[in-house]
């Protein structure tokens, strides 16, 4: 039974390769469903084993006694507790609990990944972790292979099976650590064999070197600036470690290398506009960083927005303490949106692209402090390891990944791998000493741990099963069914199976109903009664969705746009009136977004409310000097036309 559970957990290594193009967000939703299937099965077997296998139950109890005293474990448990509290006080409690299919997070998403951490802590020994690392290295070769094929085919910033180059770069940081660890462990094994007179060699050290080199190149090809900064600072962290440890020649060499790096950095900053740097993948994007850079400017605006959102003077104290709730960042972003962003890009952001700011906004100052506490104890635990390449690799990974997270957000596969690193270092650093206690006291302690373990594992596994059956499984089938109907192109199918498409209400309903709105509103044949009937079904389901999730502004915009598009097509003032109504509601959540003001102005224009329409167009022109003026001649034409009409009416 234990072996089967280990195989299921090892199977998570395949996560980066999972793509399902028959669902929304094929590079994310497929992965998350795969991960959750494995973890539910592993959890069920784990719970059965705990109650059935007496000897293993004793092992679990004894291991619990050691783990529960570990500050790193306690800080992770504290973070889970903060997430629960944050979910209870969340603005959008449904999303905070269930998450969405685009990110696969929320409280539910984190508990799934936390369950991997829990199961592996009690099942994996050092050799099991090394197997996990080796499997990840094999998978990374496939990932890297596709990345290089994409790159040499002319793709700029390839993302391989992870689609997003930034996510790929973060993943490869862990592969670098795995290659360092396996290389070191292989060398140690060969030394041990040599002492016993066995000179047989393994190919793992050569394989590790190959994966290490390819991963470094892979990160540079992604041109992800935050990860490249993490790569450099991870290396610097090792040099500083050698300097302060005064490790003989290592100290002298480290001082020389660090000095060279400082000089090189100064030269690079002075000459970063040179054509030489522009020809090196990765370095070219680092050389372009500056206040005028659109990405940098947008990120700085997001930082200001994030800090405003948790300012206790502007918001209530609960937002400051426990945040807006998991996966609720977009609500804070909408409320404190800065219109200057439209001078750089018009994207809606559901993350700050900085894990610390995400934690601050979604989980409050308490969530951020506990999250930082995890990192503090992580590094403290790492430094307890004996001075070896294994320690250097872990120190490198910790620093590199932490810096990487300052420019992006965590995702399913990197969270799994980070938990794997923590599990590995806990196995390596765990003290073999046992506390001497009286036998009666030991029996009493074991009984208490037995009861608490039984409750904890039962609640955790039953929670996973409940979530899987209540949301994950029906959600996945709903998406598959929806896409099969879309491909058939027969509206009648929706009326025959609408109950199974829209019920039960799952996290995937946001995307199913939203997509149906977009598809039906863009169908311009006004003589097809079935399509009009389908449009009415889509809007009815859309309104029902908003009744359950009234804070979803992006969905509200699509519903308003659907009514507006169809209203223009069939000259239906009732639809255009609903378009106006929903855009007004959306503006109440985010009053400074130029696109919302522009869209409401158009709706009012179609209703011949010229004076009010002019006010909103004028507001757009004053909000941004880029998108709706320089790049949108329509605004100027509309305002000139409205001016003429208003003068005639006066």
Secondary structure, DSSP 4 states (H G I P E B T S, - for coil): -HHHHHHHHHGGGGGGG---TTSSSTTTHHHHHHHHHHHHHHHHHHHHHHHH-HHHHHHHHHHHHHHTT-HHHHHHHHHHHHHHHHHHT-SSHHHHHH--TTT--HHHHHHHHHHHHHHHHHH--HHHHHHHHHHHHHHHHHHHHHHHHHHHTT-SS--GGGSSHHHHHHHHHHHHHHHHHHHHHHHHHHHHHHHTT-----SHHHHHHHHHHHHHHHHHHHT-HHHHHHHHHHHHHHHHHHHHHT-THHHHHHHHHHHHHHHHHHHHHHHTTSHHHHTSTTHHHHHT-STTSHHHHHHHHHHHHHHHHT-TTTS-HHHHHH-S-TT-HHHHHHHT--GGGGGT-----SS-SSHHHHHHHHHHHHHHHHHHHHHHHHHHHHTTS-SSHHHHHHHHHHHHHHHHHTSS---HHHHHHHHHHHHHHHHHH---------HHHHHHHHHHHHHHHHHHHHHHHHHHHHHIIIIIHHHHHHHHHHHHHHHHT-THHHHHHHHHHH-S--TTHHHHHHHHHHHHHT---TT-HHHHHHHHHHHHHHHHHHHH-TT-HHHHHHHHHHHHHHHHHHT-HHHHHHHHHHHHHHHHH-TT-HHHHHHHHHHHHHTT-HHHHHHHHHHHHHH-SSTTTTS-HHHHHHHHHHHHHHHHH-
